[in-house]
Amino acid sequence: MRKNIKNFVETENQTSCNSTGYCALNPTIEIIEELFLNEIRQISYYITKFSNSEIYDDAILSQLITSLAEDVFATQPHESDVLDKLRGLVSLRNSVKKQYEDFCKNSMQGCETVNFIFEPDLTWSYVSCIENAAKYIYVRNKTFTLQQLRYFELITLLSKVASQTIFKIKAYEPEFSSYDFKLLKFFSATALFYETPAKIKKKIMQFAQDIYEIRKYYLNLLTKYYGKRISANIRTSLLAGKSLLVAGSNLKELEDILNACADTDINVYTNGELYIAHTYEKFAKYKNLKGHISSGLTNYDFSNFEGVVFVTKFMSHKIDQLYQGIIFTSSDIISKGMLKVKDNNFSDIFEAIAKHNEAKAKTPQTFESIELAQNNVDELFSESKNQVAVFIGKTKSSDLVDEIDNKKIINIEYQSDSDLFYKVVEKSRETKIPLVLFSSRCSPRVIADIVSILNEKTVQEVYMVKCQTSSVNPHVVECLRDEFGVKIIE
């Protein structure tokens, strides 16, 4: 069957990474993110070492989840933003480390502090921080074995995906905290790398079930909150008038800004991953939501949009400075030339839209249909089938494809049909009919979903496209291939 999936490989947004594994447009961004991760893994280690200790509370756990979730998506961040966030994390790390050491001393327990860490001197300049962190990362990576480094990168990726999902859940259910401690304890495994590869792999496989439950909970929550999924005919061209482009992946922020402009004549368009909003009943009721503008090239979209741009948290692509225009964002770290939005105060955005030239209507108007896969999962798992093949990607031509070698095949267009993925897995559990999975997508969330089902007894084989993207380190793909038996499609 493998020969039949050559044409299924998706090459969009693929690029080469350099020899160190950095995959951002600018390695400086990887260094900045590692500065933050270095502090978060230390804090996570100290506060989760003893679950009955009193050196943390729910607020600290939530703060760490938020910090772990945040990405730096632009290549020229404000230096003050970087240093402010770094200072806050260093202060918290020093505080919990002291409490941890005091706890160990008072309890007469032998305690181990984090090894091989980088402790920035906050009297350093921004440039000095970057230069010294780069040296630390280089030495650290040389100290690890290749196998350790691959596990290290996979744990980091899975932790970030889980933290971003939990952060989004908290936007709807602020008290949701079932997985905060578990997640931070899992991430803290990157703070001490003395354990054997077998133990590290075991931790990943144990956390895989948590990832599955977190991701499924979030998708079910969206359905609960926004109504059932619907097929949609989406406008992909501009209308005349005041225009706002909302990019990123945070549906709650999109909802918030739509509510804020409900009584205005602003035409709102989604960009990138937010096209999924058009497939929920609730969003179909917002009169200001007019369509989706996305070429697949973020820089192009931002530069050519005739209006104002708002980027929500968790932009999935790194972007460089080849854009122009008025761009706002709610991210903690903003790029030079951008403006920050705090606490859902969109007044500056609306003021900028009022001053901006209105868009001219594109003629003729163009539309694109999203046809959701039907929920006829039962048909896939009839008793006469000895295997079900699941294709994850963007090439869905129909919901259910012809049988091949007595295998029923379903195409799941990620991410508009991503909730169907979990229904298929649940049905496979119920019927004991095995699955073989093929993925033409390579993104952190897809990889997290793949890892989340590697424990499933009914999952027989997993194939994934070979990828070197701006968001996935090659070590992650190599780890999946060499340590978890995922077959990489060359």
N, C-alpha and C positions, 0 to 999 in steps of 0.2 A: 504493500500500500504506500510505502514511502515515496516511490517514484511518482505517484500521483499528486504529491503535494509541493513539487518544485515551484509551480506557478502561484502557490499560496503564500510564498514568502513576501513579507512586507518590507520595503526598503526605505520608506518615508522617514526622514529625519535621522538617518544613520550617518555616522561620522566616525573618524578615527580618533582614538585616544592616544596620548603619548605614552612613553615607556613606563612612567611611574603610575599609570592608571588614572591620572586625572582626565576627566571627560568634559569639564566645563569649557566654555569658550575661552575663559581666562583662568589659569591655574590659581590665581590669587583668590578666587571665590572658593575654591576647594580648601585653601589654607584657612580662610576666614571661618568657613563652616567647621573645619576641624578644630579651630580654637574653641568654638562653642561646645562642640561634642566632647572635647577633652575635659572641659569643666563639668558637663552634664554627666559623663560616665563616672567621674570621681564622686560627685554628689550622690548619684544613684547607688554607687557601691556602699558609701558610708551609711546611707539611711535605710538600705535594705539588708545590710549584713545581719542585723538582729531585728526581726520583725516585731519584737515586743519592746523595742527601745522607745524612748521618748524624744528622739532628736528630729522628728518630723511630724507634720500634720497633713491633713487632706489638702490644705492650701498650697503647701510646698510641693506635694506630689503633682497637683494640677499645674503649678507653675513650671515644673520640670517637663511635664507632658507638652505644654505649650511651647517651651523653648526647644524641645527635641523635634517638634513638628515643623517649626519654622525653617524655611529655606531662603537662601539669598538668591534671588532670581535674576538680578541685573549685575553687570560686570563692573560698574563704577559706583559702588555704594558710598553713602555719606560716611566719612571717617568717624564723625562724632557718633553716629548711630551704632557703628561697630564697637567703638570703645565704651559707649554707655552700656550696651548689652553685656560686653565682656566684663566690665567692672561689677555689674550686678551679679553675674554668675560667680566671679572670683570671690566676692564678699560672702555669698551664700556657701560656697565651697569651704572657705576658711571657717565659717561658723559651724557647719555640720561636722567638719573634720575635727574641730576642737571638742565638740560634744561627743563625738564618737570615741575619741581618745580618752576623754574623761570617763565615759561610760565603761570602757574597757579597764581603765585603771581602778575604778571604784568596784567593779564586779570581779576583779582579780582574774579576768580572762585574758588569755593571750590574743592580741589582735594584730591584724596584718593591714598595713596601709597600702594604698595603691602603688603599684610599681611602674616604672618607666613612664613618667608623666612629664608634662610641660607646664611650668608655673610661670606665666608671664609677669614681668615687673611692670606694674601699671604706671610707672614713671616713664616707661618707654614711649616713644612716638608711635604713631600708627604704622609707619614704615618699619620700625625696629621690631614691632610685634610680628609683622608678616615675615620678615627675614628670619627671625629666630624660630618662629613656628615652622617655617619651611625646613630648616635644618633639623629640627626635632622629628618631623614627619619622615624625612629621608632616613635618619638614623634608626628610628623605630621600625620602619618597613624593612630595613636591612637586618634588623635584629630578629624579626619574625621569620619563621620558615614560610615557604610559599603556601603550604597548606594552612598554617595559622592565619596568614594574611587573607586568604580567601574566605575562611570562616569569619574573620573579623569584619570584612566588608559585607558579607551576607547578613550577619547579625545586625549591623548598623542599618542596612537597607530595610530589613523587616521591622526593626524598631521604629524607624521613621514613618513607615507606612501605617503601622499600628497606632502611633501617636497622632498622626494626622487624622485618622479615622475617629479616634477617641475624641479629639478636639472638636471635630464636626458633630459628633453625638452630643457633646456637652453644650453645643449651641442650642439644642432643642431640650435637652435634659441636663441642666447644670449640676445636678447631684449625682450624675452617673459616675461611678468610681470603681466599679467591679474589677477592672483590669489595671488600674493605675500602678499599684504596687507590683503586680506580676510583670508588667511591661518593663518597669524600671529595673527590677531584679534581673530580668533577661538581658537588658541592655548592659547592665553592670558586668556581665560576663566578659566584655571587652576591656575591662579595667585590669584584670589579672589574667594573664594568658599562660598560667602554669599547668592548666588541666590538659589531659590527654585529648587528642582529636576525637576519640570515641566518646568522651564525656561531653565535649562541646557539641558534637553531632546530636547526642541524646537530648541536650537542652533545647536545641533547635526543633527537634521532632516533638518534644513535649509542648513547646510554645506554639507549634504549628496549629494545634487544635484551638488555642486561644485566638490566634489570628483568624481562623475560620469563623469562630463565633462572633468576634468583633465586627468583621466585615459583613457577615450575614445580618447581624443586629442593625447595623447602619442602613443597609439597603431596605430592610423591613421597616425601619423607622421612617425612611423617606416616603415609602408607600403609605404608611399610616398618617403621615403629616400632610402629604401633598396629594393623596388620592391615588387611584389605580393608574397604571401606565396606559398610554394611548398612542396609537400611530398618529403621525403629524405631517402636515404639508407646510414646510417652513420657508418663509420668504428669505432669500439670500441676496437681495439687492436693497439699496437705500431708498427710502421715501423722502420727499421734500420736507424740510423742517429741522427743528432742533434735534440733535442726535447725541446719544451716549452709548459707547461700546463698553460692555462689562466682560472682562476676561478673567481667567483663573479657573477654580474648580469648586468654589464655595457657594452652594445653592442658598444657604441662609443669608449671606450677604447680598446675593442677587434679589432675594425676596425683600430684604430690608430696604434696598434702594428703590425697588418697584413700589413698595408701600409709601415711601417718602415722596415719590413724584407722581402719585396716583391722580392728583388734581391738577397736573400740569399738562402741557402739550409736548412734552419731551418724548421722542421716539427712542426706545431702548432696544439695543441689539446685543445678543450674546456672542462670545468668541471662544474658540477652542473647545475645551471639555464641557463648557456650560450649555452646549446644545442640548444636553440631556434634559434641561428644564422644560423644553417644549414637548416632552413626552409624558408630563404629569398633568393631571386634570386641573389642579389648582392654578398652575402657571398659565394655562390656556385662558383663564378668566381675567388676566391682567391686560387691560386695553393698551397700556403703554409698551408692552413687549411685542415688538413688531417683526423680529426676525433674527437671523444668525448670519454674521459676517465673518468669514474665516477662510483664508486661502491655504492654511497649513503652515504659513510662514509668519510668525508673530511680528517680526520687525516690519515686514511689508504691511501687514494689517494696521499696525499702530501708525506708521508713517503716512498711510494713504486714507485713513478714516477721516471723513469730513465732520468732525465733532470732537467731543472730549472722551477720553479713555479712563476707565476705572478698573484697576487690577485688584481682585480679591486676594485673600490669603491663599497660599499654596499654588502659586503659578507653577505649572509642571515643566515649563521649558526655561532654560537659561536664555536671556536675551542680551544683545550687546547694545552699543550706543548708536546704531544705524537708524534710529527712529527720530522722529520729530513730532511736535504737537504738544497738547496739554494732557498730561498723564497723572492721575491720582492713584494712590494705593493705600491699603490698610495694613500692609506688611510692616513689621518692626524695623527692618532694614530697607531703606529706600535708596534709589539711585539718584545721582546728581541729575537735575532736570525734572525730577518728579516732585509731587506734592503729597503730603501725608494726610490721611483721614483717620481721625480718632473718635472712638465711642459712637460710631454711626452718625456722626455729624456731617451730613452731605451738603451743607449750605454753600461751602466754597465750590463744590462741583456744580451746583445749580447756577451759581453766580458766573462761573466760567462759561457754562453753556449759553447763558443769556448774552454774553459778550462775543461769543464765537459766531462766525458766519454760518448761516443755516445751510444744511446739505441740499444739493439739487437731486431731484428724483432721477434714478437710473431707469432708462427705458430700453427695451421692455423690462418689466418686472420679472424676476426669475424666482423659481421655487424649487425646493428639493424635498422629496418625501422620505420619511423614516417609517418603515414598516416593522413594527415589533414582532418578534417571533411569537407565534401563538402558544398558548399554554397547554399544548397537547403532548405533554411530556409522557403521559401514559402510553401513547402510541410507540414511543421509542423503546419501551421496555416490555414489549409483548414476550410471552414465554418462548416464542419461536426464535428469538434473537439470542445469540451467544456472546454478543459484544456490541457496545454502543460507542461510536466515535464522536468526539466533541471537537469542533474546530472553533478556535477563538481568534478573531481578527476583524477585518473590515471589508471582506469580500463576499458577504452574504448575498447570494442571488435568490435564495428561497429559504423558507423556514426549515423544511426537511428535504434532504437530497436523496437521490436514489440509493438503494442498497448496493454495497460493494462487499463481496465475499461474505454474505449473510450478516453484514454489519449495518445497522441503521446509523445515519449520520445527521448531526444537527450542527448548523452554523450559528455561533453566538457572536453577534457584532458587538465587540467590546468598545464602549461601555454602555451603549444604549440598552443592550440585552443582558447586562452582567448579572442581574438578579436571577436570570434563568439558569445561570451556571450552578447556583446553589440548589435550585430545584432538581436539576439533573443529578447532582451528587447525592442528594437526599433520596431520590428514587432509586439510584443504584444501590444505596445501602439497604433499602427496603426489599428490593427484588433479588439482590446478590448478583445481578447481571454486571459484568465487568466493563470498565471504561478504558478507552485509549484517548489521550488528549493531545491535540496538535495546536500550537499557538504561533501565530504569525506576528504577534505583538511582543514588544520587549519594553516594558516600563516597570517601574517599581511596584505598582499595584498588581500588574499581571503576574510578576514574579512572586509576590506575596500570596496571591491566590493559588498559584501552582504549588508553592511550598505547603500551603495550608491543607492540601489534599494528599500529600505524599504518604501520610500515615494510613490513608484509606486502603483497606484490604482489597477493595474491588478495582482500584486503579492499577492497571497492568503496565501501561507504558505511557511515558510523557515525552512529547517532542516539542522543541521550541526553536524558533529561528535564531541563528547566530546573530548577535547584535553588539554593536559598540556605539552607544548613543550618548547624548549629552547628559543623560540622567542615570545611566547604569554603568557601573564600573565593570570592566572585563573580568576582574577577579570573581565577581558574583556569578557570572555565566559559567566560568571555569569550575567554580565550586559546585554548582548544580550538576554539571557534567561529570566531574570526577568523584564527588562524594555522595551524590544522591541519585545517580543513574539516569538523569535527564538526558535525552538524546538530542544533540544540537544539529539542526538542519544546516548543512553547509551550502 
